Amino acid sequence: MTATKQLLKAPINFLLRIMGVDVSHFWVLLSAKLKMDFRRAPNSFQSAGKKQTMLKQLFIYGFLGAVLVLSLYRISDLMLQLSVFFTFLMVFEGTILLTEFTAVLFDEKDNQILLPRPVSSRTLLLVRLMHILVYMSNIAFALSLPFAIYLSFVHGWLALIFILVVLMCAWLTLIMATGFYMSLSKFVSAVRFKDVLNYFQIGLAVIIMASYQLVPHFMEDAHVETFVFKEAWWIYLVPTVWFAGLVNFLVGIGGSMEIILSIITVFVVLIGTVLLVRALSSGFTNIISETGTGSIQKAQVSQVKAQKGWKNKLIALLCVSNEEQTGWRLTMSHIRSDRKLKQQVYPMFAYSLIMALVFLKPDINDFSAYLAELSNSSKYLFFVLTGFFGTVGISVIPYTDTPNAAWIYEVASTSKKYHIQSGAVKAMLFTFYLPLQVLFLVPVIWIWGLHVLPYFLLASALTAALSIVLVRMQGNELPFSQGREMVNKGEYTLRMFLGMFFIGLLMGLVYLISMVHIAVGLTLCALMPLVISMSYRSIRSRQ
């Protein structure tokens, strides 16, 4: 068994040595990280254990891939079909990498163990990349499996080649993003690197989500079954077309264009990997050693100032106990000072704004006629659906890089410790969800008028109540009491999609209510403060 394992590792070890990586260090560190991922006790969302939870996540990603197949089968041209799929895959993987895996790449929690030891930056960076690739490959495989099954029926064994190229695509997505991060680190100090990275992620989130919406809406409005892929100079600059050409070339389909695209693909993947590890990895240990969660004294000063004035009065008004006020202030302090929390939550604003534009599909050519048509529809409810992104940050409240301080919850002389969780949820909704809804209220009133205001407020309140109830149902831990661990990656994005599904059901309910007398909507709006209050009480009453 050992001899077989060494034989399989031999070609990988050869590549590792070419990139200047210490082979023994690489395998030991990678093995340790993967073992640690599945040795933690399962949390509430993962009550069945790590591996079973991961399988559930992959099943849902597979379902999303199956939904995509329903659109792709309409395309008759194989080259175009593959290009569209790889576009979806790279954008989806890039989104997950952006929102969830960047924090893992620059994680500092094992610095005390690794940094004093002679582990090179090249080795440490590649270990992190391979660690992330394990999870990204699983997600990519789940997303592509339905399409691979479809290809196996239509094109036979091409599906096997397709799966291999999918894994290569996941790797290129990872090294492209990491290459940009490492290039960025050359122009800013290690201390400022993560601050700059936060702003970059928000901007990149806008670009990714915008481009992610172009393909499906283009396919929806066009007769894609008549489209044929044609050669042009710019296709040699598009990575997703490279992989489509590589698949065709490996199965013997196509001509000179596919050969060129295959050469470009292999060249970029190999050279990109070597360049990233050998040239750009220098200083990686400095980045992770000089940057932490971002806690600074300035945040403490701001917290003291918040004890006075209108902020203190507002907190006292919205919170029912001192413990709940403590949860609010603790959360606000983390929002100001925790860079990783910002990386996960701030891009949601961009997602919300872009999704609102996508759902409404503005017609720039005849904007006045478009507004007239829009005002006679019920599409104002889409603002509620996109506003849901403002509640997603609630799911990251339990996680921090410094969970050791959570012992204070156990020794605190109070029976109201879950009031802290209730206050944390209130702070998140007040900081992220409420501003989005107020922002969306302006175009809703401008386009649809005041008569839809009760239904918009009802839908917004139901969304807030749902997010609170989900906290209770999932049994989320107390604020900032759990360490950020790699194994949870993918869960954050998964919750976002599941939450949007439930919000879609609520939108349908509000639409039905809008079909009856407006008095029903006004009555339900009047009852919503009681519903939200009872939702918070369900959290505070936990034992």
VEXMIRO-707916 format. One record per residue (C-alpha): y, z, x. Coordinates in steps of 0.05 Angstrom, whole numbers, plus 5000, padded with zeros to 4 digits. Layout:
+------+------+------+
!   py !   pz !   px !
+------+------+------+
!    Y !    Z !    X !
...
+------+------+------+
***
This chain:
+------+------+------+
!   py !   pz !   px !
+------+------+------+
! 5000 ! 5000 ! 5000 !
! 5047 ! 5018 ! 5056 !
! 5032 ! 4953 ! 5093 !
! 5046 ! 4913 ! 5030 !
! 5111 ! 4949 ! 5019 !
! 5133 ! 4936 ! 5091 !
! 5114 ! 4863 ! 5083 !
! 5158 ! 4857 ! 5021 !
! 5215 ! 4893 ! 5055 !
! 5212 ! 4850 ! 5118 !
! 5257 ! 4792 ! 5093 !
! 5306 ! 4842 ! 5063 !
! 5308 ! 4881 ! 5128 !
! 5322 ! 4817 ! 5165 !
! 5383 ! 4803 ! 5121 !
! 5406 ! 4875 ! 5128 !
! 5406 ! 4870 ! 5203 !
! 5445 ! 4805 ! 5200 !
! 5499 ! 4842 ! 5161 !
! 5500 ! 4899 ! 5211 !
! 5469 ! 4950 ! 5164 !
! 5426 ! 5008 ! 5190 !
! 5359 ! 4992 ! 5156 !
! 5330 ! 5063 ! 5158 !
! 5394 ! 5094 ! 5131 !
! 5398 ! 5041 ! 5076 !
! 5329 ! 5053 ! 5047 !
! 5333 ! 5129 ! 5050 !
! 5401 ! 5132 ! 5016 !
! 5384 ! 5081 ! 4963 !
! 5318 ! 5116 ! 4947 !
! 5353 ! 5183 ! 4942 !
! 5406 ! 5157 ! 4895 !
! 5356 ! 5125 ! 4848 !
! 5313 ! 5187 ! 4846 !
! 5373 ! 5231 ! 4831 !
! 5392 ! 5187 ! 4772 !
! 5330 ! 5203 ! 4734 !
! 5320 ! 5275 ! 4754 !
! 5379 ! 5304 ! 4716 !
! 5363 ! 5339 ! 4651 !
! 5379 ! 5294 ! 4591 !
! 5445 ! 5307 ! 4555 !
! 5455 ! 5305 ! 4480 !
! 5462 ! 5230 ! 4474 !
! 5401 ! 5223 ! 4518 !
! 5357 ! 5273 ! 4483 !
! 5295 ! 5230 ! 4495 !
! 5305 ! 5229 ! 4571 !
! 5338 ! 5182 ! 4620 !
! 5288 ! 5126 ! 4620 !
! 5278 ! 5124 ! 4545 !
! 5354 ! 5125 ! 4534 !
! 5362 ! 5068 ! 4583 !
! 5310 ! 5028 ! 4545 !
! 5348 ! 5040 ! 4480 !
! 5412 ! 5015 ! 4512 !
! 5377 ! 4953 ! 4539 !
! 5348 ! 4939 ! 4471 !
! 5418 ! 4938 ! 4440 !
! 5443 ! 4893 ! 4497 !
! 5384 ! 4848 ! 4481 !
! 5407 ! 4846 ! 4409 !
! 5476 ! 4823 ! 4431 !
! 5443 ! 4768 ! 4472 !
! 5403 ! 4746 ! 4411 !
! 5468 ! 4740 ! 4371 !
! 5496 ! 4695 ! 4426 !
! 5435 ! 4650 ! 4421 !
! 5454 ! 4636 ! 4349 !
! 5516 ! 4601 ! 4376 !
! 5487 ! 4570 ! 4438 !
! 5430 ! 4533 ! 4402 !
! 5482 ! 4488 ! 4369 !
! 5500 ! 4458 ! 4437 !
! 5454 ! 4400 ! 4451 !
! 5475 ! 4388 ! 4524 !
! 5435 ! 4435 ! 4570 !
! 5487 ! 4436 ! 4626 !
! 5542 ! 4456 ! 4577 !
! 5496 ! 4506 ! 4544 !
! 5480 ! 4541 ! 4609 !
! 5553 ! 4539 ! 4631 !
! 5575 ! 4574 ! 4567 !
! 5521 ! 4627 ! 4574 !
! 5538 ! 4643 ! 4647 !
! 5611 ! 4648 ! 4626 !
! 5592 ! 4700 ! 4574 !
! 5547 ! 4736 ! 4625 !
! 5599 ! 4740 ! 4681 !
! 5654 ! 4764 ! 4635 !
! 5610 ! 4816 ! 4601 !
! 5583 ! 4842 ! 4667 !
! 5653 ! 4841 ! 4696 !
! 5679 ! 4882 ! 4638 !
! 5625 ! 4935 ! 4647 !
! 5637 ! 4935 ! 4722 !
! 5711 ! 4944 ! 4710 !
! 5707 ! 5000 ! 4659 !
! 5646 ! 5039 ! 4684 !
! 5621 ! 5021 ! 4753 !
! 5686 ! 5021 ! 4793 !
! 5686 ! 5097 ! 4791 !
! 5615 ! 5096 ! 4819 !
! 5633 ! 5049 ! 4876 !
! 5688 ! 5097 ! 4900 !
! 5653 ! 5161 ! 4881 !
! 5667 ! 5220 ! 4928 !
! 5619 ! 5274 ! 4903 !
! 5570 ! 5265 ! 4960 !
! 5623 ! 5262 ! 5015 !
! 5605 ! 5330 ! 5043 !
! 5534 ! 5307 ! 5055 !
! 5546 ! 5236 ! 5080 !
! 5612 ! 5234 ! 5117 !
! 5594 ! 5284 ! 5173 !
! 5533 ! 5242 ! 5188 !
! 5531 ! 5177 ! 5228 !
! 5527 ! 5131 ! 5167 !
! 5568 ! 5068 ! 5177 !
! 5617 ! 5039 ! 5126 !
! 5573 ! 4977 ! 5121 !
! 5511 ! 5016 ! 5104 !
! 5546 ! 5062 ! 5055 !
! 5581 ! 5004 ! 5019 !
! 5517 ! 4963 ! 5012 !
! 5479 ! 5024 ! 4986 !
! 5531 ! 5033 ! 4933 !
! 5528 ! 4959 ! 4915 !
! 5452 ! 4958 ! 4910 !
! 5454 ! 5022 ! 4869 !
! 5501 ! 4990 ! 4819 !
! 5462 ! 4924 ! 4821 !
! 5400 ! 4960 ! 4795 !
! 5436 ! 4976 ! 4731 !
! 5476 ! 4912 ! 4726 !
! 5412 ! 4872 ! 4735 !
! 5378 ! 4910 ! 4679 !
! 5437 ! 4896 ! 4633 !
! 5440 ! 4823 ! 4654 !
! 5365 ! 4815 ! 4642 !
! 5370 ! 4847 ! 4573 !
! 5428 ! 4802 ! 4554 !
! 5394 ! 4739 ! 4579 !
! 5323 ! 4752 ! 4554 !
! 5333 ! 4724 ! 4484 !
! 5364 ! 4661 ! 4513 !
! 5307 ! 4656 ! 4563 !
! 5257 ! 4659 ! 4506 !
! 5294 ! 4604 ! 4471 !
! 5294 ! 4562 ! 4534 !
! 5219 ! 4573 ! 4544 !
! 5206 ! 4541 ! 4476 !
! 5253 ! 4482 ! 4488 !
! 5247 ! 4471 ! 4563 !
! 5184 ! 4507 ! 4585 !
! 5182 ! 4541 ! 4653 !
! 5257 ! 4530 ! 4664 !
! 5264 ! 4599 ! 4633 !
! 5234 ! 4632 ! 4695 !
! 5284 ! 4598 ! 4741 !
! 5339 ! 4617 ! 4693 !
! 5322 ! 4691 ! 4698 !
! 5325 ! 4689 ! 4775 !
! 5393 ! 4654 ! 4773 !
! 5418 ! 4706 ! 4723 !
! 5404 ! 4761 ! 4774 !
! 5441 ! 4720 ! 4827 !
! 5499 ! 4714 ! 4779 !
! 5501 ! 4790 ! 4769 !
! 5503 ! 4799 ! 4845 !
! 5560 ! 4748 ! 4854 !
! 5600 ! 4783 ! 4799 !
! 5591 ! 4848 ! 4836 !
! 5611 ! 4823 ! 4905 !
! 5671 ! 4784 ! 4878 !
! 5699 ! 4847 ! 4845 !
! 5683 ! 4891 ! 4905 !
! 5711 ! 4839 ! 4953 !
! 5777 ! 4841 ! 4916 !
! 5778 ! 4917 ! 4916 !
! 5764 ! 4920 ! 4991 !
! 5817 ! 4866 ! 5005 !
! 5866 ! 4907 ! 4964 !
! 5851 ! 4968 ! 5007 !
! 5876 ! 4931 ! 5068 !
! 5947 ! 4928 ! 5040 !
! 5954 ! 4999 ! 5013 !
! 5939 ! 5067 ! 5042 !
! 5874 ! 5102 ! 5024 !
! 5914 ! 5156 ! 4988 !
! 5950 ! 5106 ! 4944 !
! 5891 ! 5059 ! 4936 !
! 5864 ! 5088 ! 4871 !
! 5933 ! 5092 ! 4840 !
! 5943 ! 5018 ! 4852 !
! 5872 ! 5005 ! 4828 !
! 5886 ! 5038 ! 4762 !
! 5944 ! 4991 ! 4747 !
! 5903 ! 4931 ! 4771 !
! 5846 ! 4949 ! 4725 !
! 5891 ! 4951 ! 4665 !
! 5919 ! 4883 ! 4682 !
! 5850 ! 4854 ! 4696 !
! 5824 ! 4882 ! 4631 !
! 5876 ! 4840 ! 4594 !
! 5854 ! 4777 ! 4631 !
! 5779 ! 4790 ! 4622 !
! 5784 ! 4807 ! 4548 !
! 5829 ! 4748 ! 4534 !
! 5783 ! 4698 ! 4570 !
! 5723 ! 4731 ! 4537 !
! 5750 ! 4711 ! 4469 !
! 5766 ! 4638 ! 4486 !
! 5694 ! 4612 ! 4487 !
! 5668 ! 4639 ! 4420 !
! 5731 ! 4619 ! 4382 !
! 5731 ! 4551 ! 4415 !
! 5658 ! 4542 ! 4392 !
! 5674 ! 4567 ! 4322 !
! 5729 ! 4516 ! 4309 !
! 5698 ! 4456 ! 4344 !
! 5638 ! 4411 ! 4332 !
! 5603 ! 4435 ! 4395 !
! 5538 ! 4399 ! 4378 !
! 5572 ! 4334 ! 4396 !
! 5599 ! 4358 ! 4463 !
! 5571 ! 4330 ! 4528 !
! 5583 ! 4358 ! 4597 !
! 5622 ! 4310 ! 4640 !
! 5635 ! 4313 ! 4714 !
! 5706 ! 4329 ! 4737 !
! 5737 ! 4354 ! 4802 !
! 5753 ! 4423 ! 4774 !
! 5681 ! 4440 ! 4755 !
! 5667 ! 4452 ! 4829 !
! 5716 ! 4510 ! 4826 !
! 5683 ! 4546 ! 4767 !
! 5628 ! 4596 ! 4786 !
! 5594 ! 4594 ! 4718 !
! 5583 ! 4519 ! 4726 !
! 5554 ! 4530 ! 4795 !
! 5497 ! 4571 ! 4766 !
! 5484 ! 4521 ! 4710 !
! 5478 ! 4467 ! 4763 !
! 5432 ! 4510 ! 4805 !
! 5384 ! 4521 ! 4746 !
! 5381 ! 4446 ! 4733 !
! 5371 ! 4430 ! 4806 !
! 5314 ! 4480 ! 4815 !
! 5276 ! 4450 ! 4757 !
! 5288 ! 4378 ! 4779 !
! 5340 ! 4360 ! 4728 !
! 5404 ! 4323 ! 4745 !
! 5430 ! 4286 ! 4805 !
! 5482 ! 4291 ! 4860 !
! 5529 ! 4337 ! 4820 !
! 5474 ! 4389 ! 4811 !
! 5457 ! 4385 ! 4885 !
! 5529 ! 4398 ! 4905 !
! 5536 ! 4455 ! 4855 !
! 5472 ! 4487 ! 4882 !
! 5496 ! 4483 ! 4953 !
! 5562 ! 4515 ! 4933 !
! 5526 ! 4571 ! 4896 !
! 5480 ! 4589 ! 4953 !
! 5536 ! 4583 ! 5005 !
! 5585 ! 4627 ! 4966 !
! 5533 ! 4680 ! 4951 !
! 5508 ! 4685 ! 5023 !
! 5575 ! 4678 ! 5058 !
! 5608 ! 4724 ! 5007 !
! 5556 ! 4778 ! 5019 !
! 5561 ! 4774 ! 5094 !
! 5637 ! 4772 ! 5093 !
! 5641 ! 4831 ! 5047 !
! 5594 ! 4876 ! 5085 !
! 5612 ! 4855 ! 5156 !
! 5687 ! 4843 ! 5151 !
! 5715 ! 4878 ! 5090 !
! 5673 ! 4942 ! 5091 !
! 5711 ! 4972 ! 5150 !
! 5749 ! 5033 ! 5125 !
! 5705 ! 5043 ! 5064 !
! 5689 ! 5114 ! 5086 !
! 5763 ! 5127 ! 5095 !
! 5776 ! 5105 ! 5023 !
! 5726 ! 5152 ! 4992 !
! 5743 ! 5209 ! 5038 !
! 5818 ! 5208 ! 5028 !
! 5819 ! 5197 ! 4953 !
! 5795 ! 5247 ! 4902 !
! 5802 ! 5256 ! 4828 !
! 5877 ! 5257 ! 4836 !
! 5891 ! 5329 ! 4818 !
! 5960 ! 5347 ! 4845 !
! 6008 ! 5404 ! 4841 !
! 6056 ! 5361 ! 4802 !
! 6008 ! 5363 ! 4743 !
! 6008 ! 5439 ! 4746 !
! 6084 ! 5441 ! 4745 !
! 6085 ! 5394 ! 4685 !
! 6035 ! 5438 ! 4650 !
! 6080 ! 5500 ! 4660 !
! 6140 ! 5462 ! 4634 !
! 6100 ! 5442 ! 4573 !
! 6095 ! 5515 ! 4553 !
! 6168 ! 5512 ! 4532 !
! 6208 ! 5470 ! 4485 !
! 6186 ! 5421 ! 4431 !
! 6119 ! 5405 ! 4463 !
! 6098 ! 5477 ! 4457 !
! 6120 ! 5480 ! 4385 !
! 6083 ! 5416 ! 4369 !
! 6018 ! 5442 ! 4400 !
! 6025 ! 5508 ! 4362 !
! 6035 ! 5468 ! 4297 !
! 5974 ! 5423 ! 4307 !
! 5926 ! 5475 ! 4334 !
! 5896 ! 5531 ! 4294 !
! 5882 ! 5580 ! 4350 !
! 5901 ! 5597 ! 4422 !
! 5833 ! 5570 ! 4445 !
! 5848 ! 5504 ! 4412 !
! 5915 ! 5502 ! 4446 !
! 5880 ! 5515 ! 4512 !
! 5834 ! 5455 ! 4500 !
! 5894 ! 5411 ! 4485 !
! 5932 ! 5432 ! 4548 !
! 5869 ! 5426 ! 4591 !
! 5858 ! 5355 ! 4567 !
! 5930 ! 5334 ! 4576 !
! 5928 ! 5361 ! 4647 !
! 5866 ! 5318 ! 4662 !
! 5898 ! 5257 ! 4630 !
! 5957 ! 5264 ! 4678 !
! 5917 ! 5278 ! 4741 !
! 5846 ! 5249 ! 4735 !
! 5846 ! 5178 ! 4761 !
! 5775 ! 5164 ! 4738 !
! 5792 ! 5184 ! 4667 !
! 5851 ! 5136 ! 4669 !
! 5805 ! 5081 ! 4694 !
! 5761 ! 5089 ! 4633 !
! 5813 ! 5102 ! 4579 !
! 5877 ! 5063 ! 4596 !
! 5846 ! 4993 ! 4593 !
! 5829 ! 5007 ! 4520 !
! 5902 ! 4994 ! 4502 !
! 5895 ! 4924 ! 4530 !
! 5829 ! 4914 ! 4492 !
! 5862 ! 4935 ! 4427 !
! 5922 ! 4889 ! 4433 !
! 5881 ! 4829 ! 4453 !
! 5829 ! 4839 ! 4399 !
! 5885 ! 4843 ! 4347 !
! 5910 ! 4774 ! 4369 !
! 5840 ! 4746 ! 4370 !
! 5823 ! 4770 ! 4300 !
! 5889 ! 4745 ! 4271 !
! 5885 ! 4677 ! 4306 !
! 5960 ! 4661 ! 4305 !
! 5978 ! 4588 ! 4295 !
! 6036 ! 4574 ! 4343 !
! 6046 ! 4503 ! 4319 !
! 6064 ! 4524 ! 4248 !
! 6080 ! 4597 ! 4253 !
! 6120 ! 4604 ! 4189 !
! 6064 ! 4574 ! 4147 !
! 6014 ! 4618 ! 4184 !
! 6053 ! 4681 ! 4167 !
! 6058 ! 4661 ! 4094 !
! 5983 ! 4651 ! 4091 !
! 5969 ! 4715 ! 4129 !
! 6012 ! 4757 ! 4082 !
! 5966 ! 4738 ! 4024 !
! 5903 ! 4761 ! 4061 !
! 5873 ! 4829 ! 4076 !
! 5873 ! 4819 ! 4151 !
! 5917 ! 4880 ! 4162 !
! 5851 ! 4918 ! 4164 !
! 5835 ! 4884 ! 4231 !
! 5889 ! 4927 ! 4261 !
! 5847 ! 4988 ! 4242 !
! 5786 ! 4958 ! 4276 !
! 5824 ! 4944 ! 4340 !
! 5858 ! 5012 ! 4336 !
! 5789 ! 5043 ! 4343 !
! 5794 ! 5030 ! 4418 !
! 5844 ! 5088 ! 4419 !
! 5788 ! 5136 ! 4399 !
! 5737 ! 5114 ! 4451 !
! 5767 ! 5160 ! 4503 !
! 5738 ! 5219 ! 4464 !
! 5669 ! 5203 ! 4491 !
! 5691 ! 5215 ! 4564 !
! 5721 ! 5285 ! 4550 !
! 5658 ! 5323 ! 4575 !
! 5657 ! 5288 ! 4643 !
! 5692 ! 5307 ! 4708 !
! 5680 ! 5306 ! 4783 !
! 5687 ! 5382 ! 4786 !
! 5638 ! 5409 ! 4733 !
! 5625 ! 5472 ! 4773 !
! 5685 ! 5506 ! 4739 !
! 5649 ! 5501 ! 4672 !
! 5618 ! 5571 ! 4685 !
! 5682 ! 5600 ! 4656 !
! 5660 ! 5578 ! 4586 !
! 5599 ! 5623 ! 4591 !
! 5637 ! 5685 ! 4614 !
! 5699 ! 5677 ! 4571 !
! 5707 ! 5735 ! 4523 !
! 5714 ! 5693 ! 4461 !
! 5669 ! 5668 ! 4406 !
! 5713 ! 5608 ! 4395 !
! 5696 ! 5566 ! 4455 !
! 5685 ! 5504 ! 4413 !
! 5757 ! 5510 ! 4391 !
! 5770 ! 5484 ! 4461 !
! 5730 ! 5421 ! 4446 !
! 5768 ! 5413 ! 4380 !
! 5834 ! 5418 ! 4416 !
! 5812 ! 5367 ! 4468 !
! 5794 ! 5317 ! 4413 !
! 5862 ! 5328 ! 4381 !
! 5897 ! 5316 ! 4447 !
! 5859 ! 5251 ! 4458 !
! 5874 ! 5225 ! 4388 !
! 5947 ! 5245 ! 4392 !
! 5956 ! 5213 ! 4461 !
! 5917 ! 5148 ! 4453 !
! 5899 ! 5134 ! 4380 !
! 5963 ! 5155 ! 4344 !
! 6010 ! 5112 ! 4387 !
! 5967 ! 5050 ! 4374 !
! 5968 ! 5061 ! 4299 !
! 6044 ! 5071 ! 4300 !
! 6051 ! 5008 ! 4341 !
! 6008 ! 4968 ! 4292 !
! 6045 ! 4997 ! 4233 !
! 6106 ! 4954 ! 4250 !
! 6073 ! 4885 ! 4243 !
! 6033 ! 4909 ! 4182 !
! 6095 ! 4928 ! 4143 !
! 6133 ! 4866 ! 4168 !
! 6079 ! 4817 ! 4147 !
! 6044 ! 4850 ! 4088 !
! 6098 ! 4896 ! 4061 !
! 6098 ! 4968 ! 4038 !
! 6045 ! 4958 ! 3984 !
! 5989 ! 4956 ! 4035 !
! 6014 ! 5019 ! 4070 !
! 5968 ! 5067 ! 4032 !
! 5906 ! 5026 ! 4050 !
! 5926 ! 5021 ! 4123 !
! 5938 ! 5095 ! 4127 !
! 5872 ! 5109 ! 4091 !
! 5833 ! 5065 ! 4139 !
! 5868 ! 5096 ! 4200 !
! 5853 ! 5166 ! 4175 !
! 5780 ! 5148 ! 4161 !
! 5774 ! 5121 ! 4232 !
! 5801 ! 5186 ! 4260 !
! 5754 ! 5227 ! 4216 !
! 5694 ! 5184 ! 4238 !
! 5710 ! 5194 ! 4311 !
! 5713 ! 5270 ! 4300 !
! 5648 ! 5271 ! 4261 !
! 5613 ! 5231 ! 4315 !
! 5631 ! 5285 ! 4366 !
! 5596 ! 5336 ! 4322 !
! 5536 ! 5292 ! 4307 !
! 5525 ! 5274 ! 4380 !
! 5533 ! 5346 ! 4402 !
! 5581 ! 5329 ! 4458 !
! 5588 ! 5382 ! 4511 !
! 5651 ! 5424 ! 4522 !
! 5709 ! 5389 ! 4557 !
! 5700 ! 5373 ! 4631 !
! 5635 ! 5411 ! 4637 !
! 5589 ! 5354 ! 4657 !
! 5589 ! 5315 ! 4722 !
! 5601 ! 5240 ! 4722 !
! 5532 ! 5211 ! 4738 !
! 5511 ! 5140 ! 4750 !
! 5456 ! 5141 ! 4697 !
! 5507 ! 5144 ! 4640 !
! 5535 ! 5077 ! 4660 !
! 5528 ! 5027 ! 4604 !
! 5530 ! 5083 ! 4552 !
! 5606 ! 5082 ! 4548 !
! 5608 ! 5008 ! 4531 !
! 5549 ! 5016 ! 4484 !
! 5585 ! 5070 ! 4444 !
! 5645 ! 5025 ! 4439 !
! 5605 ! 4969 ! 4406 !
! 5568 ! 5017 ! 4360 !
! 5633 ! 5050 ! 4340 !
! 5664 ! 4983 ! 4323 !
! 5604 ! 4969 ! 4278 !
! 5615 ! 5033 ! 4238 !
! 5690 ! 5019 ! 4234 !
! 5673 ! 4950 ! 4206 !
! 5635 ! 4985 ! 4150 !
! 5696 ! 5029 ! 4136 !
! 5740 ! 4968 ! 4133 !
! 5695 ! 4939 ! 4080 !
! 5700 ! 5004 ! 4041 !
! 5776 ! 5004 ! 4044 !
! 5778 ! 4931 ! 4023 !
! 5737 ! 4948 ! 3961 !
! 5785 ! 5006 ! 3946 !
! 5844 ! 4958 ! 3952 !
! 5814 ! 4916 ! 3896 !
! 5824 ! 4972 ! 3846 !
! 5888 ! 5007 ! 3823 !
! 5935 ! 5030 ! 3878 !
! 5932 ! 5101 ! 3849 !
! 5861 ! 5107 ! 3878 !
! 5886 ! 5090 ! 3947 !
! 5944 ! 5139 ! 3942 !
! 5897 ! 5194 ! 3918 !
! 5849 ! 5183 ! 3975 !
! 5906 ! 5183 ! 4025 !
! 5929 ! 5250 ! 3998 !
! 5858 ! 5277 ! 4008 !
! 5850 ! 5252 ! 4080 !
! 5886 ! 5311 ! 4114 !
! 5834 ! 5356 ! 4082 !
! 5777 ! 5310 ! 4105 !
! 5804 ! 5309 ! 4176 !
! 5814 ! 5385 ! 4175 !
! 5742 ! 5395 ! 4153 !
! 5718 ! 5347 ! 4207 !
! 5752 ! 5390 ! 4260 !
! 5724 ! 5452 ! 4228 !
! 5654 ! 5424 ! 4237 !
! 5667 ! 5422 ! 4312 !
! 5697 ! 5492 ! 4315 !
! 5639 ! 5522 ! 4276 !
! 5587 ! 5501 ! 4328 !
! 5545 ! 5558 ! 4357 !
+------+------+------+
***
